[in-house]
Each structure stands twice: as C-alpha cells, then as structure tokens.
Amino acid sequence: MSAASATTFVPVDPNNPVIQVLDRHNTGHGAFISHLDKHKKMTKFIVFLPVLAINTALATLLIYRFLSGSSVDLIVGIFLGKYIAPSYSTSKSLKSWIWVTLCGLFDYYLFKNAMPPVYRFITTHLWVRLRYGFRDTEVVFRAPTGWRKYVVDNLPPEQARWEREKALGRAIAPKLLAENPGYTTRSDFWVLHYPPTMDAYWMEKNGNLPLDAWDLRVWQKDPQHGWMVLEAYKLNEHGLSEAILEVVKEMLRAQGKEELITRWLEMAAKGEDWDRMLKSEGVNIQTLWAEALTIADARRKAATEVNVNGGEEVGGNVTAHETIGNSRHIIPPEPTVAVPLPPAASDA
C-alpha cells in the first residue's frame, strides 16, 4: 500500500490494543481491512460446506497419491531439496516408461499446487471453525497479498496507486459486504487472513477489546506515523459518500455532461476503465471529486449545526467534521453499483 494521505487516514492511539493484533500479524504487507460479518449462522455454514468439500477431496487425493504413487519418493525428495535416485527396471516397456513419467508429472504438480492451499485451509479457516464455530457476529480480516498484488506493485507508480485505490473502493463497498459472508468477500488482491481473527476473539473474551473495534476499517502502517486507520463504516453510517456522489452529479449536469453519469456507473459495474472514458470527455475526476468533497462536507456541517430555538435542536448536535473523526474521506459510495475510489490528490 502507498503511504496514507493525511486527509484520509488518522493515527491510531499508540495505547490502543488493536496495535498488538496488527503488529503481530503484519507479515510485510502493512495493511488490513477488518469488518464485522453479521450474516445468519446458517448462511455462513452453507458457504463453508463447498469449501470444506473441495479441500477434503484434495486432501484425500493427496493422501492416496502419497500412499500409492510410484514416484512419491522422488517428489518428496525434490520438495525437501534432496535428490533420491529412483530405481529403474530395464525390463519395462516404452509404454510403461511413458506411464511412469506421466504419473510422476501429475504427482509433482498435484503436490506443488494443491498441498499449500489445503494446508492453509486446515491451519486457518478450518481451525477457526473448529475452535470458535459459527458466530452471530464474526470478525473478518483481509490483507493485500498474492500474485495480483505483485502485478499491481510492478506497474508504473501513478497507475499502481490508481489500481490500489480502485481495489480498496471495491473491497469496502457496502454492497459486497452486505451480500457476501466473510469467506466470499475476497476482492482483487484483498485476501482473507484468519490468524488475527482468533486474536480478536481472544481479546474480546478477556474483555480487552470489543468486537466493534473491528467494524469496517482500513488499517495501514505508515513509516512516519505508525498505524493509521480509515473508519470506513462511518462513511456509510452518516451518508457522506452518498452526498459527495450527489454533488459530483450536480457538477456534471452543470457542465452539460449528465449522460456521463450513467456511463460511469455502468462501466464501474462491469469493471471497465471508466477513468479513461471521463478523461476523454474532458473530466478530471480527481479534481472534481475533491471539490465535491469540500461542498458536501460544508453542507453536512451546516445541516448539523445546533440552532437553539425554543429549547429544540435542529439537525442534531454533532457536526459532520466531528462525526468523521476530524478527517476527510474520499471513498466513493455504491448506491446501486460499484463505484471505484477516485485517486487521492497526493500521497503523504
């Protein structure tokens, strides 16, 4: 992840217990997304069953080939970095040699590609279920890892930052989290990460940290400021992101480009490059979104000002600026379709 923008993330209190969990499970990726999964237990169980079935089938096949495969000794030696010379028989026919070679290749690719994910499933997802079962409220962590992250990191800096922003917007989209239980919330390179979940349950059990501390948040470790947090759940809760989008629509209408709104949302839903489309139409979405943020924030602050009139408060007693934790957020909403995150004005 790139360095956090000072207008997007705020520092985490050094005494906050969440830092213990984040530091313990930060294996170099430097970022997490946490959220609370409140889907029904039966829904979570149904989602878990096919995953369990697939991994059980793979584990059974691995065990069978390990016990019966003629080339297992050689393959195990390769994985251990030791060459174990296979025994050959000069009496074998050409057909037998071809069969032995094909079996050896099959076993090699089977153990190389199937064993790591099966092992991870047993030691993470399955272990969490065996230890904690299915809960009404579950903590889900995701971390940016895998080959997709590697591909993005090797893009030109500006393009890489833009791809990270879009991936983050999709990963925290309300529609994704509302329609998918924990295991199915993998998005782009944001992959499920189970070890911190067990720590979160342990801390909650011991009264050290409530589960609400992990409600939809983006955690990112900054070299200068340490762990930073974006409290994304507050955006959805207080409607700031929706207000920003409405201002963007107003500004496009004022420019006579109202038709771009529909095209933008449709392309975003299909995962197409809507940024290039807007640029070709002369729209700088980065500048436009920043201006819309200022306008939407000002409107919300005005709407929430306390006006004492006959002992009644008009609009509430918490300003928008206080509501979002003294930070400005530029994460776009998802009214009906996925709207990716516009690029930040600058990275700290």
N, C-alpha and C positions, 0 to 999 in steps of 0.2 A: 504494500500500500504506500502511496505517496504521503508526504508529510501533510498533516491535517491543516486545513485552513483555519485561521484564528476565529473566523466568523461562523464556523460550522460546528466545531467541537469545543468543549470546555474541559479543563483539567479535572481529573478525579482526585478527591481528597486523599493525600498520602496515607491517612489512617483508615481509609475505607477497606473493609475486609475483602472486597471484590479483587483488590490488587493481588492478594495472596493466590487466588484462583487463577487470575490471568497470567501472572508471572510463572506459576508452576507449570502451566500447560502451553506457554508460548514457546514453540519449538523453532522460532526464527521467522514465522510468518507475520508476527507483530500486529495481528488484528483478529477480532472476533465479532460475530453478530450473535446476540442472545435474544430469545423471545420465549414467551410462555405459551405452551400448547394446551388449550382448554377444550379440545375435541373430546367427544364421548369415548369412554374406555373401549367400547365395542368397536368403534371406528378405528382406533389405534390397533386393536387386536387383529382386525380384518386386514389392515395394511401390513401388519407384521407377518402374517401367515405365508404369503407367497415368497417373501424374503427368506423366511425360515426354510421353506420347502426347497428353494433353489440352492441355498447353501448346504442343506442336508444332502441333496442329491450330489453336489460337487464333492462334499466330504466323503460320501460313500464311494464315489468313483475313485477318488484319490487313494482311499484305503484299499480298495480292490486292486488297483494297479500296483500299489506298493507291495501287496502280498503275492500277486500273481505275475506281475510283469517281468519278463526275462531280462530287460535292460535296466531294472531299477538300481542295481548296484553301481552301474556306470553313472547313472544320472545323479544319484546321491553323492557320489564322489565328485562330480562336477560342481554341485552346489556347495560342497564342503571345501572345494579347492584342492582336492586330492584326486590324482588320476588312478583309477582302479582298472587295471588291464582286464578286459573281458576275455573269456575263454572262447576259442573258436574250434569248430569242427570241420575238417576238410571234407567230410562226407556229406555236408549239406548241399542241397541243390541250389541252383540260381534262384528259383522261386522262393526257397526258404530264406536265402540271404536278403532278398527284397522285402519279404515279410518282416524279418527281424529288424531291418533298417527302418521300415515304416513305423513299426511298433515303438522303436527307440525314439524316433522323432515325435511321435504322438505323446509318449510319456514325458519327454523333455518339455514340450510346450504346455502340456497339461500341468505339470508341477510348477513350471515357471510362472504361468499366468493365472492358475486357479488357486494355488496354495496361499499366496499372500492375502487375497481378499477374503478367503474362507477363514484364515487365521485372524484377520482384523475383525471380522464379524463375530467370531466366537469370543474374542477378548474384549470387545467393546459393546456392540449392540446387544448381543445375546446375554452377556454378563450383566449389563444394566437391567435387562428384563428379568433375569433370574434373581437378581438381588433386590430390585425395587418393584417389579411387576408393572402393571399399568395404573397410572395415577390420574386423578381428575385434572390436576394441573402439573404439567411436566415442563422442565427447563430444557430448551434445545439450544445447542451451540453450533455455530458454523464457522469455519476458518477458510481463508483463501489458500488453497493448495492444489496440487495436481498439474497435469500437463497443460491444461487451459491457462492456468496462472503463468506457467513458464512461457507460453506463447505470447501472452499479453505483455509480460515483463521485457520481452525482446523486441517489442515494437518501438518505433521512434517515440521519444519521451512524451510529446504532446498527444499523439494518438494513443499511447499506453494509458495516460492519465484519463483520457476521454473514455476509453473502454472500461477502466476501473469504475468511473463514475456511473456509467450506464449499468454495469453489472450490479453495483450497490443499489441503485434505484430499483432494479428488478427484484433483488434479494429481499428487500424490506417492503415490497409492495403489499398493501393491505389485502388485495385480492388473493395473492399467492398464499399468505399466511391464514386467511380465513377459509380457504377451500382445501388446504392440504395439511394433514397431520405431520408431525415432526420429521419422520423419515423421508417424506416426499417433498421436503422444502429445499432440497439441493437445487441451487440455481447458478448457472455458469460455473465459475471456479469456487463458489462458496459451498464447501463440502461439510457434511455432518461430522461433528467432533464430539465424541462421547465422554472421554475422561473428565472434563470439567463438570459435566452433568452430575456425576457421582459426588464430586466435592461440593457442589451447590446443595444437593440433598443432605449431605452430612452436616454442612454449616446450618442449614435450616433446622435440622433435627436437634442440634445442640443450642439453638437459639442465638446463633451468632449473626445470621443474615437471613432476612425473609426472602421468599422466592420472588416477591415483587421487585426486588433489586435487579432482577434479570429481565424484566419486561422489555419489550422491543428496544434494544440499544445497540449502537455500533461502538465497539471499543477499538482504539488504535493507539499504538505506542509511538510517541514522538521522541526523537533523540534529545530534544531540549526540555520538553515539559513532562516527560513520562507518559503515563496512560491518560488518554483523552477519551471523552465519551460524547456521543451524539444521542440524545434521548428521543429517538425517532417516534416512540409511542405518543409523545406529547403533540407531535405534528398532527397525527391522525385524530387525537383526542380533541384538540382545540381548533381544528379546521384551518390552520394557517396555510397548509399546502394547497387546499382547495381554493382558498382566497387568492393565492398567487396565480394559480391557473386561470381563474376568472379575470384577473387583471390583464394577463397575457392575451386572453381572448379579446378583451376590450381594446387593447392596443393594436392588435392585428386588424380588428374591424375598423378602427380609426384610420388605419393605413390603407383601407380598401382591400385587405387580403384575408377576408373572412373565410374564403374557401380553403385556405391553408390549414385551418384548424382541423377540419375533418380529415384531410390528407395526412396531417401529422399524427393524429390518433390512430388512424388505420395502419399507417406504416409502423408505428410503435408496437401495435398489437402483433404484427407479423414479424417483428424483429428486423425490419429493413432500415436502411441508413437514412433516417428522416433528417438528420443534421445536414447532410449534403443537399437534400432537397430544399431545406429552408435557406441555406446559403445561396443556392442557385436562384432563389426568389428574392434575394437581397435582404434577408432577415438574419440578423446576428442574434441568435437565441441566447448567447451568454449575456450580452448587454441588456437584451430585452428582459430576461429573467431577473437580473439584478435590479433593474428599475421597478419591475413588478413587485419584487420583494419589499422594496422601500415603501411603495404605495400601499400594499396590502398590510404591512406592519403598522403603518401610520393609521390606516382605517381601523384596525383592530384596537389600537391604543385609544383612539378617540371613542370607539364604541364601548370600551370597558371603563372609561373614566367614571368616577363616582360623582354623581350630581345629587347632592342632598337637597331634596325638595319635599318638605312636609314629612321628614323623617324616613323617606323612601330612597333607596339607592337605585339608580338607573344604570343598567348594563353590567352590574357586578362590581366586585371590589378587588379584582386582580388584573393588572394591566397585562397586555399581551407580552410586553418585554419581560415582565417578571415570570409570566407563565412558561415561557420557553427557556428559562434558566439563564437569562442575560446573554443569550447567544442568538445569532441569526442563522436560520436554516434555509437551505435552498433545495431541499429534496422535493421533487415534484410529486403530485398526488396520483392516484389511479382511480378516477371516477368510475369508468366502466372498462377501460383497457389499460395495459401497462404503458406508462409514460416515463421513459428513462430520465435519469438525472442530468440536467444541463451541466456543462463544465463550470467549475469554480473559477472565479475571477483570477485567483492566484493561489499558489501553494506556499505555506509558510516555510 
